[in-house]
Amino acid sequence: AAYRENTVGLNRFCPADNIEKIDRTVLHSYLRNYYTPNRMVLAGVGIEHQQLVDCARKYFLGAIPAWGSGEAEDVDKSVAQYTGGILK
């Protein structure tokens, strides 16, 4: 109720009615838009910093993801809007 119909008030999981609408194109579009370098963090524990950097360069630089390297669309950057209220 607190964030009804916006940001954190939206479903976290796909409604069952929409499952049939998800295909390879939809999934790749989602990945292309949300799995971008500026939205990722590479963290390491128990590894020397330079070794982590070397691994990142080896496995990430120049790699083309399976979902393609086309332009990502602008993603929703809305700030959560508290709507308040009680749903009965």
Backbone hydrogen bonds in HBPLUS format (Angstrom, degrees):
<---DONOR---> <-ACCEPTOR-->    atom                        ^
c    i                          cat <-CA-CA->   ^        H-A-AA   ^      H-
h    n   atom  resd res      DA  || num        DHA   H-A  angle D-A-AA Bond
n    s   type  num  typ     dist DA aas  dist angle  dist       angle   num
A0083-THR N   A0002-ALA O   2.63 MM  81  5.27 163.0  1.66 151.7 155.1     1
A0084-GLY N   A0002-ALA O   3.28 MM  82  4.31 148.8  2.38 116.5 114.5     2
A0006-ASN N   A0003-TYR O   3.22 MM   3  5.92 154.6  2.29 145.8 140.3     3
A0009-GLY N   A0006-ASN O   2.69 MM   3  5.15 163.6  1.72 141.5 143.2     4
A0010-LEU N   A0007-THR O   3.03 MM   3  5.68 170.7  2.04 123.9 126.7     5
A0018-ASN N   A0015-PRO O   2.89 MM   3  5.57 153.4  1.96 121.9 129.6     6
A0019-ILE N   A0016-ALA O   3.31 MM   3  5.46 157.4  2.37 106.1 112.4     7
A0021-LYS N   A0018-ASN O   2.94 MM   3  5.33 144.8  2.06 111.3 122.1     8
A0022-ILE N   A0019-ILE O   3.19 MM   3  5.56 162.8  2.22 112.1 117.4     9
A0027-LEU N   A0023-ASP O   2.96 MM   4  6.18 169.0  1.97 161.8 165.2    10
A0028-HIS N   A0024-ARG O   2.88 MM   4  6.02 164.8  1.90 152.1 156.3    11
A0029-SER N   A0025-THR O   2.95 MM   4  6.07 152.4  2.03 143.8 151.7    12
A0030-TYR N   A0026-VAL O   2.99 MM   4  6.25 156.9  2.05 148.8 154.6    13
A0031-LEU N   A0027-LEU O   2.97 MM   4  6.27 165.8  1.99 153.2 156.7    14
A0032-ARG N   A0028-HIS O   2.84 MM   4  5.96 160.2  1.88 148.6 154.2    15
A0033-ASN N   A0029-SER O   3.05 MM   4  6.20 145.8  2.17 143.3 151.7    16
A0034-TYR N   A0030-TYR O   2.92 MM   4  6.04 156.3  1.97 156.7 163.0    17
A0035-TYR N   A0031-LEU O   2.84 MM   4  5.08 154.0  1.91 136.2 142.7    18
A0039-ARG N   A0036-THR O   2.84 MM   3  5.43 161.9  1.88 123.9 129.9    19
A0040-MET N   A0037-PRO O   3.22 MM   3  5.24 167.9  2.24 112.5 112.5    20
A0051-GLN N   A0048-GLU O   3.08 MM   3  5.28 119.1  2.47 101.4 116.5    21
A0052-LEU N   A0048-GLU O   3.05 MM   4  6.40 154.8  2.12 155.7 163.2    22
A0053-VAL N   A0049-HIS O   2.93 MM   4  6.26 160.3  1.97 155.4 161.1    23
A0054-ASP N   A0050-GLN O   2.87 MM   4  6.07 160.7  1.91 147.3 152.5    24
A0055-CYS N   A0051-GLN O   2.96 MM   4  6.18 158.7  2.00 146.4 151.9    25
A0056-ALA N   A0052-LEU O   2.89 MM   4  6.12 160.0  1.93 151.0 156.8    26
A0057-ARG N   A0053-VAL O   2.94 MM   4  6.20 162.5  1.97 153.6 157.9    27
A0058-LYS N   A0054-ASP O   2.92 MM   4  6.11 158.4  1.97 147.6 154.0    28
A0059-TYR N   A0055-CYS O   2.90 MM   4  6.04 165.9  1.92 156.7 159.2    29
A0060-PHE N   A0056-ALA O   2.81 MM   4  5.43 146.0  1.93 146.5 153.3    30
A0063-ALA N   A0060-PHE O   3.23 MM   3  5.39 163.4  2.26 118.6 122.6    31
A0068-GLY N   A0065-PRO O   2.96 MM   3  5.41 161.8  2.00 119.4 121.7    32
